[in-house]
Amino acid sequence: MTGISDLDVAYVARLARINLTEDEAKMFQRQLENVLEYVEKLRQVDVTGVDTAVHGVPVVFRDDAPRDWFTAEQALSNAPRQANSLFIVPKVVE
């Protein structure tokens, strides 16, 4: 499969700020190549006539019916901090 070696695990690990040893990077690179080779095999399977949402077991969905829910006051009743009918939370973005 062409393009497998284009994805460099060590480079992606640096972007994600994950410290990998050279041996770990090589091992994950091999594993990624194996996964991508398997995906390529799956792409070769003829799926003509197969429904897009086929499940191995029956999927049962409940009826989606409207019902009473919390009011804004009830939802905010235990909030440690609130303002203008909104939750106030600590900043998580630098």
PDB file with one MODEL, atoms N, CA, C and O in Angstrom:
MODEL        1
ATOM      1  N   MET A   1       0.854  -1.174   0.000  1.00  0.00           N
ATOM      2  CA  MET A   1       0.000   0.000   0.000  1.00  0.00           C
ATOM      3  C   MET A   1       0.891   1.224   0.000  1.00  0.00           C
ATOM      4  O   MET A   1       1.780   1.348   0.842  1.00  0.00           O
ATOM      5  N   THR A   2       0.667   2.103  -0.911  1.00  0.00           N
ATOM      6  CA  THR A   2       1.478   3.302  -0.967  1.00  0.00           C
ATOM      7  C   THR A   2       0.990   4.302   0.069  1.00  0.00           C
ATOM      8  O   THR A   2      -0.205   4.393   0.351  1.00  0.00           O
ATOM      9  N   GLY A   3       1.933   5.051   0.630  1.00  0.00           N
ATOM     10  CA  GLY A   3       1.583   6.095   1.578  1.00  0.00           C
ATOM     11  C   GLY A   3       1.659   5.691   3.032  1.00  0.00           C
ATOM     12  O   GLY A   3       1.538   6.540   3.915  1.00  0.00           O
ATOM     13  N   ILE A   4       1.859   4.400   3.303  1.00  0.00           N
ATOM     14  CA  ILE A   4       1.939   3.975   4.700  1.00  0.00           C
ATOM     15  C   ILE A   4       3.125   4.627   5.385  1.00  0.00           C
ATOM     16  O   ILE A   4       3.004   5.121   6.507  1.00  0.00           O
ATOM     17  N   SER A   5       4.265   4.631   4.720  1.00  0.00           N
ATOM     18  CA  SER A   5       5.460   5.185   5.352  1.00  0.00           C
ATOM     19  C   SER A   5       5.392   6.706   5.451  1.00  0.00           C
ATOM     20  O   SER A   5       6.218   7.317   6.129  1.00  0.00           O
ATOM     21  N   ASP A   6       4.391   7.340   4.765  1.00  0.00           N
ATOM     22  CA  ASP A   6       4.253   8.786   4.855  1.00  0.00           C
ATOM     23  C   ASP A   6       3.846   9.241   6.251  1.00  0.00           C
ATOM     24  O   ASP A   6       4.155  10.364   6.650  1.00  0.00           O
ATOM     25  N   LEU A   7       3.160   8.385   6.994  1.00  0.00           N
ATOM     26  CA  LEU A   7       2.730   8.732   8.330  1.00  0.00           C
ATOM     27  C   LEU A   7       3.818   8.312   9.312  1.00  0.00           C
ATOM     28  O   LEU A   7       4.038   7.123   9.541  1.00  0.00           O
ATOM     29  N   ASP A   8       4.483   9.284   9.879  1.00  0.00           N
ATOM     30  CA  ASP A   8       5.606   9.044  10.777  1.00  0.00           C
ATOM     31  C   ASP A   8       5.107   9.088  12.218  1.00  0.00           C
ATOM     32  O   ASP A   8       4.709  10.147  12.704  1.00  0.00           O
ATOM     33  N   VAL A   9       5.125   7.950  12.901  1.00  0.00           N
ATOM     34  CA  VAL A   9       4.632   7.853  14.269  1.00  0.00           C
ATOM     35  C   VAL A   9       5.420   8.769  15.202  1.00  0.00           C
ATOM     36  O   VAL A   9       4.830   9.417  16.066  1.00  0.00           O
ATOM     37  N   ALA A  10       6.710   8.832  15.048  1.00  0.00           N
ATOM     38  CA  ALA A  10       7.528   9.679  15.921  1.00  0.00           C
ATOM     39  C   ALA A  10       7.134  11.147  15.763  1.00  0.00           C
ATOM     40  O   ALA A  10       7.080  11.883  16.748  1.00  0.00           O
ATOM     41  N   TYR A  11       6.863  11.573  14.541  1.00  0.00           N
ATOM     42  CA  TYR A  11       6.456  12.956  14.287  1.00  0.00           C
ATOM     43  C   TYR A  11       5.108  13.254  14.939  1.00  0.00           C
ATOM     44  O   TYR A  11       4.932  14.290  15.582  1.00  0.00           O
ATOM     45  N   VAL A  12       4.161  12.333  14.765  1.00  0.00           N
ATOM     46  CA  VAL A  12       2.839  12.518  15.364  1.00  0.00           C
ATOM     47  C   VAL A  12       2.947  12.523  16.888  1.00  0.00           C
ATOM     48  O   VAL A  12       2.261  13.298  17.554  1.00  0.00           O
ATOM     49  N   ALA A  13       3.794  11.675  17.438  1.00  0.00           N
ATOM     50  CA  ALA A  13       3.993  11.640  18.891  1.00  0.00           C
ATOM     51  C   ALA A  13       4.541  12.977  19.392  1.00  0.00           C
ATOM     52  O   ALA A  13       4.125  13.467  20.442  1.00  0.00           O
ATOM     53  N   ARG A  14       5.465  13.559  18.648  1.00  0.00           N
ATOM     54  CA  ARG A  14       5.992  14.879  19.045  1.00  0.00           C
ATOM     55  C   ARG A  14       4.894  15.933  19.007  1.00  0.00           C
ATOM     56  O   ARG A  14       4.810  16.773  19.904  1.00  0.00           O
ATOM     57  N   LEU A  15       4.052  15.897  17.976  1.00  0.00           N
ATOM     58  CA  LEU A  15       2.945  16.852  17.891  1.00  0.00           C
ATOM     59  C   LEU A  15       1.984  16.695  19.072  1.00  0.00           C
ATOM     60  O   LEU A  15       1.452  17.679  19.587  1.00  0.00           O
ATOM     61  N   ALA A  16       1.770  15.450  19.491  1.00  0.00           N
ATOM     62  CA  ALA A  16       0.872  15.164  20.604  1.00  0.00           C
ATOM     63  C   ALA A  16       1.569  15.293  21.953  1.00  0.00           C
ATOM     64  O   ALA A  16       0.961  15.088  23.004  1.00  0.00           O
ATOM     65  N   ARG A  17       2.856  15.635  21.907  1.00  0.00           N
ATOM     66  CA  ARG A  17       3.673  15.776  23.123  1.00  0.00           C
ATOM     67  C   ARG A  17       3.698  14.488  23.940  1.00  0.00           C
ATOM     68  O   ARG A  17       3.581  14.492  25.166  1.00  0.00           O
ATOM     69  N   ILE A  18       3.857  13.387  23.209  1.00  0.00           N
ATOM     70  CA  ILE A  18       4.009  12.077  23.830  1.00  0.00           C
ATOM     71  C   ILE A  18       5.462  11.666  23.655  1.00  0.00           C
ATOM     72  O   ILE A  18       5.971  11.610  22.536  1.00  0.00           O
ATOM     73  N   ASN A  19       6.111  11.386  24.745  1.00  0.00           N
ATOM     74  CA  ASN A  19       7.516  10.991  24.694  1.00  0.00           C
ATOM     75  C   ASN A  19       7.618   9.489  24.424  1.00  0.00           C
ATOM     76  O   ASN A  19       7.276   8.667  25.274  1.00  0.00           O
ATOM     77  N   LEU A  20       8.088   9.152  23.237  1.00  0.00           N
ATOM     78  CA  LEU A  20       8.301   7.760  22.877  1.00  0.00           C
ATOM     79  C   LEU A  20       9.790   7.508  22.711  1.00  0.00           C
ATOM     80  O   LEU A  20      10.531   8.352  22.206  1.00  0.00           O
ATOM     81  N   THR A  21      10.209   6.337  23.145  1.00  0.00           N
ATOM     82  CA  THR A  21      11.586   5.949  22.874  1.00  0.00           C
ATOM     83  C   THR A  21      11.664   5.562  21.398  1.00  0.00           C
ATOM     84  O   THR A  21      10.640   5.385  20.737  1.00  0.00           O
ATOM     85  N   GLU A  22      12.881   5.433  20.894  1.00  0.00           N
ATOM     86  CA  GLU A  22      13.048   5.047  19.496  1.00  0.00           C
ATOM     87  C   GLU A  22      12.463   3.668  19.245  1.00  0.00           C
ATOM     88  O   GLU A  22      11.860   3.428  18.199  1.00  0.00           O
ATOM     89  N   ASP A  23      12.639   2.751  20.209  1.00  0.00           N
ATOM     90  CA  ASP A  23      12.083   1.398  20.062  1.00  0.00           C
ATOM     91  C   ASP A  23      10.554   1.427  20.041  1.00  0.00           C
ATOM     92  O   ASP A  23       9.928   0.721  19.251  1.00  0.00           O
ATOM     93  N   GLU A  24       9.956   2.246  20.912  1.00  0.00           N
ATOM     94  CA  GLU A  24       8.494   2.357  20.929  1.00  0.00           C
ATOM     95  C   GLU A  24       7.977   2.920  19.608  1.00  0.00           C
ATOM     96  O   GLU A  24       6.992   2.425  19.061  1.00  0.00           O
ATOM     97  N   ALA A  25       8.642   3.952  19.098  1.00  0.00           N
ATOM     98  CA  ALA A  25       8.224   4.551  17.829  1.00  0.00           C
ATOM     99  C   ALA A  25       8.292   3.525  16.700  1.00  0.00           C
ATOM    100  O   ALA A  25       7.388   3.465  15.866  1.00  0.00           O
ATOM    101  N   LYS A  26       9.355   2.718  16.663  1.00  0.00           N
ATOM    102  CA  LYS A  26       9.480   1.688  15.624  1.00  0.00           C
ATOM    103  C   LYS A  26       8.381   0.638  15.765  1.00  0.00           C
ATOM    104  O   LYS A  26       7.801   0.200  14.772  1.00  0.00           O
ATOM    105  N   MET A  27       8.098   0.237  17.010  1.00  0.00           N
ATOM    106  CA  MET A  27       7.074  -0.774  17.257  1.00  0.00           C
ATOM    107  C   MET A  27       5.699  -0.240  16.818  1.00  0.00           C
ATOM    108  O   MET A  27       4.954  -0.943  16.135  1.00  0.00           O
ATOM    109  N   PHE A  28       5.363   0.997  17.207  1.00  0.00           N
ATOM    110  CA  PHE A  28       4.076   1.569  16.835  1.00  0.00           C
ATOM    111  C   PHE A  28       3.988   1.794  15.327  1.00  0.00           C
ATOM    112  O   PHE A  28       2.908   1.670  14.750  1.00  0.00           O
ATOM    113  N   GLN A  29       5.104   2.120  14.685  1.00  0.00           N
ATOM    114  CA  GLN A  29       5.124   2.299  13.232  1.00  0.00           C
ATOM    115  C   GLN A  29       4.775   0.975  12.546  1.00  0.00           C
ATOM    116  O   GLN A  29       3.986   0.949  11.602  1.00  0.00           O
ATOM    117  N   ARG A  30       5.368  -0.121  13.028  1.00  0.00           N
ATOM    118  CA  ARG A  30       5.068  -1.442  12.463  1.00  0.00           C
ATOM    119  C   ARG A  30       3.592  -1.794  12.683  1.00  0.00           C
ATOM    120  O   ARG A  30       2.924  -2.295  11.778  1.00  0.00           O
ATOM    121  N   GLN A  31       3.095  -1.527  13.891  1.00  0.00           N
ATOM    122  CA  GLN A  31       1.699  -1.835  14.187  1.00  0.00           C
ATOM    123  C   GLN A  31       0.757  -1.014  13.304  1.00  0.00           C
ATOM    124  O   GLN A  31      -0.241  -1.535  12.805  1.00  0.00           O
ATOM    125  N   LEU A  32       1.071   0.257  13.113  1.00  0.00           N
ATOM    126  CA  LEU A  32       0.256   1.108  12.256  1.00  0.00           C
ATOM    127  C   LEU A  32       0.267   0.597  10.827  1.00  0.00           C
ATOM    128  O   LEU A  32      -0.777   0.565  10.176  1.00  0.00           O
ATOM    129  N   GLU A  33       1.418   0.201  10.334  1.00  0.00           N
ATOM    130  CA  GLU A  33       1.514  -0.339   8.980  1.00  0.00           C
ATOM    131  C   GLU A  33       0.667  -1.597   8.846  1.00  0.00           C
ATOM    132  O   GLU A  33       0.012  -1.794   7.823  1.00  0.00           O
ATOM    133  N   ASN A  34       0.673  -2.461   9.879  1.00  0.00           N
ATOM    134  CA  ASN A  34      -0.147  -3.677   9.852  1.00  0.00           C
ATOM    135  C   ASN A  34      -1.636  -3.332   9.792  1.00  0.00           C
ATOM    136  O   ASN A  34      -2.389  -3.950   9.040  1.00  0.00           O
ATOM    137  N   VAL A  35      -2.054  -2.350  10.584  1.00  0.00           N
ATOM    138  CA  VAL A  35      -3.459  -1.940  10.594  1.00  0.00           C
ATOM    139  C   VAL A  35      -3.848  -1.386   9.232  1.00  0.00           C
ATOM    140  O   VAL A  35      -4.901  -1.735   8.698  1.00  0.00           O
ATOM    141  N   LEU A  36      -3.010  -0.528   8.666  1.00  0.00           N
ATOM    142  CA  LEU A  36      -3.326   0.078   7.374  1.00  0.00           C
ATOM    143  C   LEU A  36      -3.334  -0.954   6.253  1.00  0.00           C
ATOM    144  O   LEU A  36      -4.119  -0.834   5.313  1.00  0.00           O
ATOM    145  N   GLU A  37      -2.479  -1.959   6.337  1.00  0.00           N
ATOM    146  CA  GLU A  37      -2.514  -3.042   5.348  1.00  0.00           C
ATOM    147  C   GLU A  37      -3.823  -3.809   5.448  1.00  0.00           C
ATOM    148  O   GLU A  37      -4.402  -4.187   4.430  1.00  0.00           O
ATOM    149  N   TYR A  38      -4.295  -4.041   6.675  1.00  0.00           N
ATOM    150  CA  TYR A  38      -5.564  -4.737   6.863  1.00  0.00           C
ATOM    151  C   TYR A  38      -6.720  -3.898   6.321  1.00  0.00           C
ATOM    152  O   TYR A  38      -7.637  -4.437   5.702  1.00  0.00           O
ATOM    153  N   VAL A  39      -6.683  -2.590   6.547  1.00  0.00           N
ATOM    154  CA  VAL A  39      -7.716  -1.700   6.017  1.00  0.00           C
ATOM    155  C   VAL A  39      -7.728  -1.775   4.495  1.00  0.00           C
ATOM    156  O   VAL A  39      -8.796  -1.778   3.882  1.00  0.00           O
ATOM    157  N   GLU A  40      -6.574  -1.834   3.895  1.00  0.00           N
ATOM    158  CA  GLU A  40      -6.504  -1.943   2.437  1.00  0.00           C
ATOM    159  C   GLU A  40      -7.151  -3.245   1.967  1.00  0.00           C
ATOM    160  O   GLU A  40      -7.821  -3.262   0.935  1.00  0.00           O
ATOM    161  N   LYS A  41      -6.959  -4.333   2.711  1.00  0.00           N
ATOM    162  CA  LYS A  41      -7.616  -5.596   2.361  1.00  0.00           C
ATOM    163  C   LYS A  41      -9.133  -5.444   2.447  1.00  0.00           C
ATOM    164  O   LYS A  41      -9.862  -5.957   1.597  1.00  0.00           O
ATOM    165  N   LEU A  42      -9.605  -4.741   3.473  1.00  0.00           N
ATOM    166  CA  LEU A  42     -11.046  -4.544   3.629  1.00  0.00           C
ATOM    167  C   LEU A  42     -11.621  -3.710   2.487  1.00  0.00           C
ATOM    168  O   LEU A  42     -12.759  -3.925   2.071  1.00  0.00           O
ATOM    169  N   ARG A  43     -10.838  -2.763   1.984  1.00  0.00           N
ATOM    170  CA  ARG A  43     -11.302  -1.937   0.860  1.00  0.00           C
ATOM    171  C   ARG A  43     -11.518  -2.760  -0.401  1.00  0.00           C
ATOM    172  O   ARG A  43     -12.290  -2.364  -1.273  1.00  0.00           O
ATOM    173  N   GLN A  44     -10.851  -3.890  -0.506  1.00  0.00           N
ATOM    174  CA  GLN A  44     -10.953  -4.720  -1.702  1.00  0.00           C
ATOM    175  C   GLN A  44     -12.194  -5.614  -1.684  1.00  0.00           C
ATOM    176  O   GLN A  44     -12.517  -6.242  -2.692  1.00  0.00           O
ATOM    177  N   VAL A  45     -12.885  -5.676  -0.552  1.00  0.00           N
ATOM    178  CA  VAL A  45     -14.067  -6.526  -0.437  1.00  0.00           C
ATOM    179  C   VAL A  45     -15.221  -5.902  -1.221  1.00  0.00           C
ATOM    180  O   VAL A  45     -15.484  -4.704  -1.112  1.00  0.00           O
ATOM    181  N   ASP A  46     -15.894  -6.720  -2.003  1.00  0.00           N
ATOM    182  CA  ASP A  46     -17.041  -6.253  -2.772  1.00  0.00           C
ATOM    183  C   ASP A  46     -18.254  -6.163  -1.852  1.00  0.00           C
ATOM    184  O   ASP A  46     -18.739  -7.181  -1.358  1.00  0.00           O
ATOM    185  N   VAL A  47     -18.740  -4.954  -1.624  1.00  0.00           N
ATOM    186  CA  VAL A  47     -19.886  -4.743  -0.751  1.00  0.00           C
ATOM    187  C   VAL A  47     -21.118  -4.291  -1.533  1.00  0.00           C
ATOM    188  O   VAL A  47     -22.041  -3.696  -0.976  1.00  0.00           O
ATOM    189  N   THR A  48     -21.114  -4.581  -2.819  1.00  0.00           N
ATOM    190  CA  THR A  48     -22.257  -4.232  -3.652  1.00  0.00           C
ATOM    191  C   THR A  48     -23.502  -4.934  -3.123  1.00  0.00           C
ATOM    192  O   THR A  48     -23.493  -6.146  -2.904  1.00  0.00           O
ATOM    193  N   GLY A  49     -24.551  -4.185  -2.924  1.00  0.00           N
ATOM    194  CA  GLY A  49     -25.806  -4.765  -2.455  1.00  0.00           C
ATOM    195  C   GLY A  49     -25.905  -4.908  -0.949  1.00  0.00           C
ATOM    196  O   GLY A  49     -26.925  -5.392  -0.457  1.00  0.00           O
ATOM    197  N   VAL A  50     -24.904  -4.514  -0.205  1.00  0.00           N
ATOM    198  CA  VAL A  50     -24.950  -4.605   1.249  1.00  0.00           C
ATOM    199  C   VAL A  50     -25.493  -3.288   1.795  1.00  0.00           C
ATOM    200  O   VAL A  50     -25.000  -2.214   1.450  1.00  0.00           O
ATOM    201  N   ASP A  51     -26.510  -3.379   2.648  1.00  0.00           N
ATOM    202  CA  ASP A  51     -27.063  -2.171   3.254  1.00  0.00           C
ATOM    203  C   ASP A  51     -26.003  -1.482   4.102  1.00  0.00           C
ATOM    204  O   ASP A  51     -25.146  -2.139   4.692  1.00  0.00           O
ATOM    205  N   THR A  52     -26.067  -0.163   4.160  1.00  0.00           N
ATOM    206  CA  THR A  52     -25.032   0.593   4.860  1.00  0.00           C
ATOM    207  C   THR A  52     -25.120   0.475   6.373  1.00  0.00           C
ATOM    208  O   THR A  52     -24.116   0.674   7.056  1.00  0.00           O
ATOM    209  N   ALA A  53     -26.277   0.162   6.911  1.00  0.00           N
ATOM    210  CA  ALA A  53     -26.421   0.098   8.365  1.00  0.00           C
ATOM    211  C   ALA A  53     -26.795  -1.308   8.817  1.00  0.00           C
ATOM    212  O   ALA A  53     -27.700  -1.476   9.635  1.00  0.00           O
ATOM    213  N   VAL A  54     -26.124  -2.296   8.304  1.00  0.00           N
ATOM    214  CA  VAL A  54     -26.405  -3.677   8.669  1.00  0.00           C
ATOM    215  C   VAL A  54     -25.736  -3.985  10.012  1.00  0.00           C
ATOM    216  O   VAL A  54     -24.583  -3.622  10.246  1.00  0.00           O
ATOM    217  N   HIS A  55     -26.483  -4.661  10.885  1.00  0.00           N
ATOM    218  CA  HIS A  55     -25.956  -5.049  12.193  1.00  0.00           C
ATOM    219  C   HIS A  55     -26.014  -6.559  12.329  1.00  0.00           C
ATOM    220  O   HIS A  55     -26.897  -7.212  11.774  1.00  0.00           O
ATOM    221  N   GLY A  56     -25.072  -7.101  13.065  1.00  0.00           N
ATOM    222  CA  GLY A  56     -25.047  -8.536  13.297  1.00  0.00           C
ATOM    223  C   GLY A  56     -26.150  -8.994  14.215  1.00  0.00           C
ATOM    224  O   GLY A  56     -26.608 -10.133  14.122  1.00  0.00           O
ATOM    225  N   VAL A  57     -26.585  -8.119  15.104  1.00  0.00           N
ATOM    226  CA  VAL A  57     -27.681  -8.422  16.018  1.00  0.00           C
ATOM    227  C   VAL A  57     -28.754  -7.355  15.826  1.00  0.00           C
ATOM    228  O   VAL A  57     -28.444  -6.238  15.411  1.00  0.00           O
ATOM    229  N   PRO A  58     -29.996  -7.677  16.117  1.00  0.00           N
ATOM    230  CA  PRO A  58     -31.052  -6.678  15.956  1.00  0.00           C
ATOM    231  C   PRO A  58     -30.825  -5.487  16.885  1.00  0.00           C
ATOM    232  O   PRO A  58     -30.453  -5.652  18.047  1.00  0.00           O
ATOM    233  N   VAL A  59     -31.052  -4.314  16.365  1.00  0.00           N
ATOM    234  CA  VAL A  59     -30.906  -3.100  17.154  1.00  0.00           C
ATOM    235  C   VAL A  59     -32.302  -2.578  17.449  1.00  0.00           C
ATOM    236  O   VAL A  59     -33.100  -2.354  16.539  1.00  0.00           O
ATOM    237  N   VAL A  60     -32.586  -2.386  18.728  1.00  0.00           N
ATOM    238  CA  VAL A  60     -33.903  -1.919  19.133  1.00  0.00           C
ATOM    239  C   VAL A  60     -33.754  -0.507  19.668  1.00  0.00           C
ATOM    240  O   VAL A  60     -32.987  -0.262  20.599  1.00  0.00           O
ATOM    241  N   PHE A  61     -34.488   0.415  19.076  1.00  0.00           N
ATOM    242  CA  PHE A  61     -34.463   1.796  19.524  1.00  0.00           C
ATOM    243  C   PHE A  61     -35.761   2.096  20.272  1.00  0.00           C
ATOM    244  O   PHE A  61     -36.822   1.589  19.908  1.00  0.00           O
ATOM    245  N   ARG A  62     -35.677   2.907  21.298  1.00  0.00           N
ATOM    246  CA  ARG A  62     -36.886   3.305  22.012  1.00  0.00           C
ATOM    247  C   ARG A  62     -37.583   4.405  21.225  1.00  0.00           C
ATOM    248  O   ARG A  62     -36.960   5.100  20.422  1.00  0.00           O
ATOM    249  N   ASP A  63     -38.854   4.553  21.458  1.00  0.00           N
ATOM    250  CA  ASP A  63     -39.590   5.637  20.829  1.00  0.00           C
ATOM    251  C   ASP A  63     -39.086   6.962  21.374  1.00  0.00           C
ATOM    252  O   ASP A  63     -38.878   7.106  22.579  1.00  0.00           O
ATOM    253  N   ASP A  64     -38.893   7.909  20.505  1.00  0.00           N
ATOM    254  CA  ASP A  64     -38.422   9.225  20.899  1.00  0.00           C
ATOM    255  C   ASP A  64     -39.638  10.109  21.138  1.00  0.00           C
ATOM    256  O   ASP A  64     -40.220  10.665  20.207  1.00  0.00           O
ATOM    257  N   ALA A  65     -40.000  10.220  22.392  1.00  0.00           N
ATOM    258  CA  ALA A  65     -41.200  10.988  22.744  1.00  0.00           C
ATOM    259  C   ALA A  65     -40.802  12.143  23.655  1.00  0.00           C
ATOM    260  O   ALA A  65     -39.937  11.979  24.515  1.00  0.00           O
ATOM    261  N   PRO A  66     -41.419  13.306  23.482  1.00  0.00           N
ATOM    262  CA  PRO A  66     -41.099  14.434  24.358  1.00  0.00           C
ATOM    263  C   PRO A  66     -41.577  14.150  25.783  1.00  0.00           C
ATOM    264  O   PRO A  66     -42.574  13.461  25.997  1.00  0.00           O
ATOM    265  N   ARG A  67     -40.845  14.695  26.744  1.00  0.00           N
ATOM    266  CA  ARG A  67     -41.235  14.535  28.144  1.00  0.00           C
ATOM    267  C   ARG A  67     -40.748  15.729  28.930  1.00  0.00           C
ATOM    268  O   ARG A  67     -39.925  16.512  28.456  1.00  0.00           O
ATOM    269  N   ASP A  68     -41.262  15.858  30.127  1.00  0.00           N
ATOM    270  CA  ASP A  68     -40.841  16.958  30.992  1.00  0.00           C
ATOM    271  C   ASP A  68     -39.391  16.764  31.387  1.00  0.00           C
ATOM    272  O   ASP A  68     -38.933  15.635  31.568  1.00  0.00           O
ATOM    273  N   TRP A  69     -38.678  17.855  31.520  1.00  0.00           N
ATOM    274  CA  TRP A  69     -37.270  17.800  31.877  1.00  0.00           C
ATOM    275  C   TRP A  69     -36.991  18.891  32.885  1.00  0.00           C
ATOM    276  O   TRP A  69     -37.913  19.542  33.375  1.00  0.00           O
ATOM    277  N   PHE A  70     -35.725  19.092  33.196  1.00  0.00           N
ATOM    278  CA  PHE A  70     -35.366  20.120  34.157  1.00  0.00           C
ATOM    279  C   PHE A  70     -35.673  21.508  33.614  1.00  0.00           C
ATOM    280  O   PHE A  70     -35.551  21.775  32.418  1.00  0.00           O
ATOM    281  N   THR A  71     -36.070  22.368  34.517  1.00  0.00           N
ATOM    282  CA  THR A  71     -36.105  23.785  34.158  1.00  0.00           C
ATOM    283  C   THR A  71     -34.700  24.331  34.358  1.00  0.00           C
ATOM    284  O   THR A  71     -33.871  23.678  34.992  1.00  0.00           O
ATOM    285  N   ALA A  72     -34.423  25.503  33.835  1.00  0.00           N
ATOM    286  CA  ALA A  72     -33.102  26.107  34.011  1.00  0.00           C
ATOM    287  C   ALA A  72     -32.796  26.292  35.494  1.00  0.00           C
ATOM    288  O   ALA A  72     -31.665  26.075  35.929  1.00  0.00           O
ATOM    289  N   GLU A  73     -33.799  26.693  36.267  1.00  0.00           N
ATOM    290  CA  GLU A  73     -33.582  26.898  37.705  1.00  0.00           C
ATOM    291  C   GLU A  73     -33.230  25.590  38.403  1.00  0.00           C
ATOM    292  O   GLU A  73     -32.356  25.566  39.270  1.00  0.00           O
ATOM    293  N   GLN A  74     -33.906  24.499  38.033  1.00  0.00           N
ATOM    294  CA  GLN A  74     -33.605  23.201  38.642  1.00  0.00           C
ATOM    295  C   GLN A  74     -32.204  22.729  38.261  1.00  0.00           C
ATOM    296  O   GLN A  74     -31.470  22.206  39.100  1.00  0.00           O
ATOM    297  N   ALA A  75     -31.840  22.913  37.013  1.00  0.00           N
ATOM    298  CA  ALA A  75     -30.524  22.470  36.550  1.00  0.00           C
ATOM    299  C   ALA A  75     -29.414  23.234  37.257  1.00  0.00           C
ATOM    300  O   ALA A  75     -28.364  22.667  37.559  1.00  0.00           O
ATOM    301  N   LEU A  76     -29.637  24.504  37.518  1.00  0.00           N
ATOM    302  CA  LEU A  76     -28.610  25.341  38.145  1.00  0.00           C
ATOM    303  C   LEU A  76     -28.683  25.345  39.666  1.00  0.00           C
ATOM    304  O   LEU A  76     -27.864  25.996  40.315  1.00  0.00           O
ATOM    305  N   SER A  77     -29.646  24.631  40.251  1.00  0.00           N
ATOM    306  CA  SER A  77     -29.863  24.707  41.702  1.00  0.00           C
ATOM    307  C   SER A  77     -28.655  24.268  42.520  1.00  0.00           C
ATOM    308  O   SER A  77     -28.447  24.797  43.612  1.00  0.00           O
ATOM    309  N   ASN A  78     -27.855  23.330  42.042  1.00  0.00           N
ATOM    310  CA  ASN A  78     -26.680  22.862  42.784  1.00  0.00           C
ATOM    311  C   ASN A  78     -25.367  23.372  42.198  1.00  0.00           C
ATOM    312  O   ASN A  78     -24.294  22.942  42.621  1.00  0.00           O
ATOM    313  N   ALA A  79     -25.440  24.270  41.244  1.00  0.00           N
ATOM    314  CA  ALA A  79     -24.218  24.779  40.620  1.00  0.00           C
ATOM    315  C   ALA A  79     -23.440  25.625  41.616  1.00  0.00           C
ATOM    316  O   ALA A  79     -24.012  26.513  42.248  1.00  0.00           O
ATOM    317  N   PRO A  80     -22.129  25.361  41.767  1.00  0.00           N
ATOM    318  CA  PRO A  80     -21.331  26.170  42.685  1.00  0.00           C
ATOM    319  C   PRO A  80     -21.284  27.639  42.264  1.00  0.00           C
ATOM    320  O   PRO A  80     -21.283  28.533  43.110  1.00  0.00           O
ATOM    321  N   ARG A  81     -21.246  27.883  40.941  1.00  0.00           N
ATOM    322  CA  ARG A  81     -21.221  29.253  40.426  1.00  0.00           C
ATOM    323  C   ARG A  81     -22.130  29.329  39.216  1.00  0.00           C
ATOM    324  O   ARG A  81     -22.146  28.423  38.383  1.00  0.00           O
ATOM    325  N   GLN A  82     -22.881  30.406  39.122  1.00  0.00           N
ATOM    326  CA  GLN A  82     -23.779  30.600  37.996  1.00  0.00           C
ATOM    327  C   GLN A  82     -23.978  32.089  37.766  1.00  0.00           C
ATOM    328  O   GLN A  82     -23.826  32.901  38.678  1.00  0.00           O
ATOM    329  N   ALA A  83     -24.321  32.431  36.530  1.00  0.00           N
ATOM    330  CA  ALA A  83     -24.623  33.817  36.183  1.00  0.00           C
ATOM    331  C   ALA A  83     -25.440  33.815  34.901  1.00  0.00           C
ATOM    332  O   ALA A  83     -25.140  33.056  33.980  1.00  0.00           O
ATOM    333  N   ASN A  84     -26.461  34.648  34.828  1.00  0.00           N
ATOM    334  CA  ASN A  84     -27.305  34.771  33.635  1.00  0.00           C
ATOM    335  C   ASN A  84     -27.849  33.424  33.164  1.00  0.00           C
ATOM    336  O   ASN A  84     -27.872  33.149  31.964  1.00  0.00           O
ATOM    337  N   SER A  85     -28.281  32.595  34.088  1.00  0.00           N
ATOM    338  CA  SER A  85     -28.826  31.261  33.795  1.00  0.00           C
ATOM    339  C   SER A  85     -27.812  30.351  33.113  1.00  0.00           C
ATOM    340  O   SER A  85     -28.191  29.489  32.320  1.00  0.00           O
ATOM    341  N   LEU A  86     -26.529  30.531  33.411  1.00  0.00           N
ATOM    342  CA  LEU A  86     -25.456  29.701  32.848  1.00  0.00           C
ATOM    343  C   LEU A  86     -24.561  29.192  33.961  1.00  0.00           C
ATOM    344  O   LEU A  86     -24.416  29.834  35.001  1.00  0.00           O
ATOM    345  N   PHE A  87     -23.953  28.013  33.729  1.00  0.00           N
ATOM    346  CA  PHE A  87     -22.938  27.497  34.639  1.00  0.00           C
ATOM    347  C   PHE A  87     -21.660  28.283  34.453  1.00  0.00           C
ATOM    348  O   PHE A  87     -21.276  28.565  33.318  1.00  0.00           O
ATOM    349  N   ILE A  88     -20.985  28.647  35.538  1.00  0.00           N
ATOM    350  CA  ILE A  88     -19.674  29.272  35.473  1.00  0.00           C
ATOM    351  C   ILE A  88     -18.665  28.192  35.858  1.00  0.00           C
ATOM    352  O   ILE A  88     -18.728  27.628  36.950  1.00  0.00           O
ATOM    353  N   VAL A  89     -17.730  27.912  34.939  1.00  0.00           N
ATOM    354  CA  VAL A  89     -16.751  26.852  35.157  1.00  0.00           C
ATOM    355  C   VAL A  89     -15.359  27.430  35.015  1.00  0.00           C
ATOM    356  O   VAL A  89     -15.191  28.487  34.408  1.00  0.00           O
ATOM    357  N   PRO A  90     -14.341  26.750  35.569  1.00  0.00           N
ATOM    358  CA  PRO A  90     -12.967  27.239  35.411  1.00  0.00           C
ATOM    359  C   PRO A  90     -12.529  27.209  33.953  1.00  0.00           C
ATOM    360  O   PRO A  90     -12.954  26.346  33.185  1.00  0.00           O
ATOM    361  N   LYS A  91     -11.688  28.144  33.585  1.00  0.00           N
ATOM    362  CA  LYS A  91     -11.145  28.187  32.240  1.00  0.00           C
ATOM    363  C   LYS A  91     -10.237  26.988  32.015  1.00  0.00           C
ATOM    364  O   LYS A  91      -9.387  26.687  32.853  1.00  0.00           O
ATOM    365  N   VAL A  92     -10.411  26.298  30.884  1.00  0.00           N
ATOM    366  CA  VAL A  92      -9.615  25.111  30.601  1.00  0.00           C
ATOM    367  C   VAL A  92      -8.741  25.287  29.365  1.00  0.00           C
ATOM    368  O   VAL A  92      -8.008  24.367  29.002  1.00  0.00           O
ATOM    369  N   VAL A  93      -8.801  26.443  28.710  1.00  0.00           N
ATOM    370  CA  VAL A  93      -8.025  26.706  27.510  1.00  0.00           C
ATOM    371  C   VAL A  93      -6.942  27.717  27.861  1.00  0.00           C
ATOM    372  O   VAL A  93      -7.202  28.720  28.526  1.00  0.00           O
ATOM    373  N   GLU A  94      -5.737  27.442  27.410  1.00  0.00           N
ATOM    374  CA  GLU A  94      -4.645  28.381  27.691  1.00  0.00           C
ATOM    375  C   GLU A  94      -4.651  29.504  26.701  1.00  0.00           C
ATOM    376  O   GLU A  94      -3.806  30.396  26.774  1.00  0.00           O
TER     377      GLU A  94
ENDMDL
END
